[in-house]
Each structure stands twice: as C-alpha cells, then as structure tokens.
C-alpha cells in the first residue's frame, strides 16, 4: 500500500528539483524514496559531495 507524504519547500526549490529529475528520466518520488530507504537501512542520511549532474 502506498501513501502520500507531504512536506513544505519553496516553489523555487521544487521547480529546480523537478527540472533536474526530468532530465535524468526519474521522478521526484524516486529521489525521495531513495533517501527514505537509505535512512531506514543505515539510520543516517548522507549527501554526496559529488552530486549526480543532469
């Protein structure tokens, strides 16, 4: 069963994120689910110093 998770962010940040994930051929949900899985598995969230570039 899937659920909807809501959180607040700026319009500018949301637009920039959507633009980048579209270029990569993935969805914003893919990015967020990946970070949530990482947190559940490791108990921590890391942010790469070398971001995936679109």
N, CA, C and O atoms as a DFTB+ gen file, in Angstrom:
216 C
 N C O
     1  1       0.835      -1.176       0.000
     2  2       0.000       0.000       0.000
     3  2       0.880       1.239       0.000
     4  3       1.789       1.350       0.822
     5  1       0.629       2.148      -0.889
     6  2       1.381       3.389      -0.949
     7  2       0.599       4.498      -0.269
     8  3      -0.632       4.496      -0.259
     9  1       1.333       5.441       0.296
    10  2       0.720       6.591       0.958
    11  2       1.324       7.865       0.393
    12  3       2.380       7.832      -0.238
    13  1       0.670       8.961       0.613
    14  2       1.161      10.263       0.183
    15  2       1.808      10.948       1.376
    16  3       1.224      11.022       2.457
    17  1       3.026      11.448       1.166
    18  2       3.751      12.185       2.192
    19  2       3.844      13.641       1.719
    20  3       4.212      13.913       0.576
    21  1       3.507      14.555       2.605
    22  2       3.550      15.978       2.256
    23  2       4.583      16.684       3.119
    24  3       4.736      16.376       4.301
    25  1       5.283      17.623       2.523
    26  2       6.209      18.462       3.276
    27  2       6.307      19.811       2.581
    28  3       5.956      19.951       1.409
    29  1       6.780      20.779       3.309
    30  2       6.881      22.131       2.768
    31  2       8.276      22.385       2.212
    32  3       9.279      21.956       2.783
    33  1       8.318      23.091       1.087
    34  2       9.555      23.550       0.479
    35  2       9.218      24.788      -0.340
    36  3       8.044      25.111      -0.524
    37  1      10.214      25.467      -0.820
    38  2       9.962      26.672      -1.614
    39  2       9.567      26.292      -3.042
    40  3       9.946      25.231      -3.537
    41  1       8.818      27.150      -3.684
    42  2       8.426      26.916      -5.085
    43  2       9.654      26.838      -5.980
    44  3       9.716      26.029      -6.906
    45  1      10.630      27.692      -5.691
    46  2      11.848      27.733      -6.499
    47  2      12.624      26.417      -6.398
    48  3      13.079      25.882      -7.408
    49  1      12.770      25.902      -5.182
    50  2      13.486      24.642      -4.981
    51  2      12.740      23.479      -5.639
    52  3      13.355      22.620      -6.270
    53  1      11.425      23.455      -5.489
    54  2      10.620      22.396      -6.103
    55  2      10.767      22.412      -7.619
    56  3      10.960      21.365      -8.237
    57  1      10.676      23.583      -8.214
    58  2      10.784      23.701      -9.674
    59  2      12.160      23.247     -10.157
    60  3      12.266      22.551     -11.166
    61  1      13.210      23.637      -9.440
    62  2      14.566      23.242      -9.827
    63  2      14.739      21.730      -9.727
    64  3      15.341      21.113     -10.606
    65  1      14.212      21.129      -8.654
    66  2      14.320      19.679      -8.478
    67  2      13.566      18.934      -9.570
    68  3      14.080      17.969     -10.136
    69  1      12.363      19.374      -9.864
    70  2      11.566      18.710     -10.905
    71  2      12.248      18.799     -12.262
    72  3      12.206      17.847     -13.042
    73  1      12.868      19.922     -12.547
    74  2      13.580      20.108     -13.815
    75  2      14.746      19.120     -13.926
    76  3      14.961      18.515     -14.975
    77  1      15.487      18.969     -12.837
    78  2      16.642      18.070     -12.854
    79  2      16.255      16.598     -12.938
    80  3      16.865      15.841     -13.693
    81  1      15.242      16.182     -12.168
    82  2      14.867      14.766     -12.222
    83  2      14.279      14.411     -13.587
    84  3      14.439      13.289     -14.069
    85  1      13.603      15.368     -14.197
    86  2      13.059      15.117     -15.533
    87  2      14.191      14.844     -16.522
    88  3      14.082      13.948     -17.359
    89  1      15.269      15.608     -16.427
    90  2      16.430      15.405     -17.310
    91  2      17.071      14.035     -17.102
    92  3      17.602      13.433     -18.035
    93  1      17.010      13.557     -15.862
    94  2      17.592      12.249     -15.550
    95  2      16.652      11.096     -15.895
    96  3      17.065       9.936     -15.886
    97  1      15.403      11.403     -16.196
    98  2      14.445      10.365     -16.548
    99  2      13.884       9.627     -15.343
   100  3      13.424       8.491     -15.458
   101  1      13.926      10.280     -14.184
   102  2      13.363       9.699     -12.974
   103  2      12.327      10.662     -12.410
   104  3      12.144      11.763     -12.928
   105  1      11.660      10.245     -11.357
   106  2      10.652      11.106     -10.750
   107  2      11.157      11.662      -9.421
   108  3      12.115      11.154      -8.839
   109  1      10.500      12.701      -8.964
   110  2      10.814      13.263      -7.658
   111  2      10.559      12.214      -6.579
   112  3      11.298      12.136      -5.598
   113  1       9.529      11.422      -6.758
   114  2       9.240      10.338      -5.805
   115  2      10.386       9.337      -5.745
   116  3      10.706       8.830      -4.670
   117  1      11.011       9.047      -6.886
   118  2      12.170       8.140      -6.899
   119  2      13.281       8.675      -6.011
   120  3      13.889       7.924      -5.249
   121  1      13.547       9.968      -6.107
   122  2      14.596      10.591      -5.299
   123  2      14.254      10.514      -3.812
   124  3      15.084      10.111      -2.998
   125  1      13.045      10.897      -3.470
   126  2      12.640      10.909      -2.066
   127  2      12.583       9.499      -1.489
   128  3      13.008       9.284      -0.353
   129  1      12.068       8.536      -2.246
   130  2      12.031       7.154      -1.774
   131  2      13.433       6.596      -1.577
   132  3      13.669       5.840      -0.634
   133  1      14.357       6.954      -2.444
   134  2      15.741       6.518      -2.286
   135  2      16.350       7.039      -0.992
   136  3      17.033       6.302      -0.281
   137  1      16.106       8.303      -0.689
   138  2      16.625       8.881       0.555
   139  2      15.964       8.247       1.778
   140  3      16.628       8.010       2.787
   141  1      14.677       7.974       1.695
   142  2      13.993       7.322       2.819
   143  2      14.516       5.905       3.037
   144  3      14.718       5.486       4.177
   145  1      14.738       5.165       1.948
   146  2      15.287       3.808       2.072
   147  2      16.674       3.850       2.715
   148  3      16.992       3.036       3.582
   149  1      17.494       4.809       2.279
   150  2      18.833       4.969       2.846
   151  2      18.750       5.232       4.344
   152  3      19.508       4.645       5.116
   153  1      17.863       6.083       4.752
   154  2      17.705       6.413       6.167
   155  2      17.259       5.194       6.982
   156  3      17.792       4.931       8.060
   157  1      16.283       4.460       6.460
   158  2      15.782       3.277       7.173
   159  2      16.876       2.211       7.283
   160  3      17.037       1.596       8.337
   161  1      17.615       1.995       6.218
   162  2      18.650       0.956       6.206
   163  2      19.842       1.315       7.091
   164  3      20.325       0.478       7.853
   165  1      20.315       2.553       6.993
   166  2      21.540       2.955       7.689
   167  2      21.302       3.738       8.976
   168  3      22.181       3.816       9.835
   169  1      20.135       4.303       9.103
   170  2      19.868       5.151      10.260
   171  2      20.494       6.528      10.127
   172  3      20.595       7.277      11.098
   173  1      20.913       6.849       8.911
   174  2      21.507       8.159       8.659
   175  2      21.225       8.570       7.221
   176  3      20.923       7.734       6.369
   177  1      21.328       9.851       6.968
   178  2      21.147      10.370       5.612
   179  2      22.437      11.076       5.222
   180  3      22.929      11.941       5.946
   181  1      22.973      10.702       4.079
   182  2      24.184      11.342       3.592
   183  2      23.892      12.104       2.312
   184  3      23.000      11.744       1.544
   185  1      24.647      13.144       2.103
   186  2      24.548      13.936       0.886
   187  2      25.911      13.926       0.234
   188  3      26.906      14.316       0.845
   189  1      25.953      13.483      -0.995
   190  2      27.209      13.334      -1.708
   191  2      27.866      14.688      -1.965
   192  3      27.190      15.677      -2.250
   193  1      29.186      14.716      -1.860
   194  2      29.944      15.916      -2.229
   195  2      30.008      16.048      -3.739
   196  3      30.259      17.134      -4.262
   197  1      29.781      14.937      -4.446
   198  2      29.764      14.949      -5.896
   199  2      28.348      14.617      -6.352
   200  3      28.026      13.443      -6.538
   201  1      27.500      15.621      -6.535
   202  2      26.107      15.363      -6.897
   203  2      25.969      14.779      -8.300
   204  3      26.779      15.038      -9.190
   205  1      24.930      13.993      -8.459
   206  2      24.589      13.477      -9.782
   207  2      24.166      14.655     -10.637
   208  3      23.238      15.378     -10.276
   209  1      24.815      14.854     -11.735
   210  2      24.547      16.019     -12.588
   211  2      23.571      15.659     -13.693
   212  3      23.634      14.577     -14.278
   213  1      22.678      16.582     -13.961
   214  2      21.738      16.355     -15.077
   215  2      22.102      17.223     -16.244
   216  3      21.435      17.180     -17.278
